[in-house]
């Protein structure tokens, strides 16, 4: 999966567009120092979005925005592996 394009919106939110889901819009919201998927405007022409897809979207988007380190620290904290 690849991040194709982004579009800035109000309140710091950003829409992301991915090649695996070309007809769906993914809304990212900022929290602390990284972004998370807050909503998927899913289109029935696309495959069903799975939890693994959401995690990959978050990683790709945060990497694009230069926030991958913050996101990975958050992921470690959520899984109980490592520190922060």
Secondary structure, DSSP 8 states (H G I E B T S, - for coil): --EEEEEE-GGG-EEEEETTEEEEEEEEEEETTEEEEEEEE--TTS----HHHHHHHHHHHHHHTT-HHHHHHHHHHHHT-S--
